[in-house]
Amino acid sequence: MNMLFGGNNGIADLPIRIAFGAVFIAHGGQKLFGWWGGYGLEATGQWMASIGLEPGMVMALLTGGIEFFGGIALILGLFTRPIAAASSLLMFVAMTWVHWPNGFFISANGYEFALVLLAVSVSLTLSGSGRYSLDSVFRKA
């Protein structure tokens, strides 16, 4: 139970969860629904298959789902550690599989941004959700 709802009692994780969750919601919305200039599930699945992440549709659904629904959960502070751990894996794959060949800088589609998101997700995996979270409510119950 502590693995699901455990965490520190501080408030420093709140702005990190909100910002990270918002970024993930936006990117997941692009992949799943085609919102905010995204391509939607079918095109994202085709692209993932084209770069060797097979089966593409399943990978797009998993990635988009972790990002969109995980982002919502992170903002709420619900299941913070497992969601952040899944996000860490997602960012590691994105960084190494997609962005690494382009170098460091985001201006060249490099791994700079994915590295920052990886660091944030690892940090949340280690620290948990903090005081102002649904996880905190469940810890007290």
N, C-alpha and C positions, 0 to 999 in steps of 0.2 A: 504494500500500500504506500509506503514511503517513497518508492520509486515513481509512482504515479503523481502523488500530491506533495512530495517532500520539497523543501526549499528553504531559503533563508527568510528572515523576518524583516529585511530591509525594503526600501522603496526605490532603490536605484534601478531595479530591473523593470519597473513600470514604463518609463519612457523608451527603453530598449525594446520591450515587448510590443509597444504600440507602433513604433516606427518600423520594426522588422515585420510585424504582422501586416501593416498597411502595404509595404512593398510586396510581400508575398501574396496578399489578396489581389493586388493589381496584376501581377504576373500570372497568377492562377486564372484570373478572369480572362486574360488574353488567351490563354491556352484552352480553357474549357468552353468559353462562350463567345470568343472573338471581340470582347469588349476592349476599349481603349486602344484601338489600332491593332489588336491581335488577330490571329488567323483562325481561331476556333479549333475545336477538337480534331476534326478530320484532317485539316491541313497540317496541324502540329504533329499529328500521328504520322503523316506521310513524311514530313521533314525528319522526324526522329528515326524512322525506318531508313531514310536515305543516308543518314550518318552512322548507321549500324546499331542503333538502339532498338532492338527487336523484341517482341512485336511492337511496332510503332504506335498503334492505337492504344494498346494497354499501357505502354510507357507514358504516352501523353495524358491518359486518364489518371494514372498514378501521380505523375508529376504535377499536373494541374490540380488534382484533388488535395495533395499535400500542401501545395502553395495556397490555394483558395480557402479551403476549410481549415487547414492548419493555421493560416494567418488569422482567421476569425478566432480560433481557439486561443492563439497566443495573445491576442488583444484582451480577451476575457481572462487570461491566465488559467486556462483549463487544460489539463494534461500537458503542462508546459515542457517537462523533461522529455517524455517520449516524442512529442511533436518536434521539439528542437533537435533531438537525436536523428529523427527521420530527415529533417531539414539539413542537418550536417552532412548526411550521406548524399542527399540530393545536390547540395552545393559542391561537394567534393567531385561528384561525377560531372557536373556542369563545368567546373573549373578545369578538370583534367581532360575530359572528353571533347568539350566544345570550344573552350576559350584558350587553353594552353598553347596551341599551335600559333595563335595570333600575337603572342607576347604578353607583356604585362598590362599596357595601358588600355583603358576602356574605349578610348577614341578609335582604337584599331580592333575593337571587339575582343580585347584581351581579357585576362583573368582577374584584373584589379578588383572589380565590383564583386565578383563571385568569391574572391578571397575574403573580402570584408564581411560578406554575408555568412561565409563559413565560420569566421572567427566569432561573429555574434551568435550564431546558432550553437557553437561549441560552448560558449560562455553560458548561454541559457540552459544548456544540457547540464552543465556542472553546478550552476547556482540555483536553478529552479525558478519559481515564479515570483517570489517576494510576497510582501504583506498584502498588497492590494490585488487580490486575485481570487478566482473561484477555487483554485487549488488550496488557498489558505483557509477558505470556508470549510472545505472537506477535511483539512488537517485537524481542524478544531472539533469536528463532529465525531 
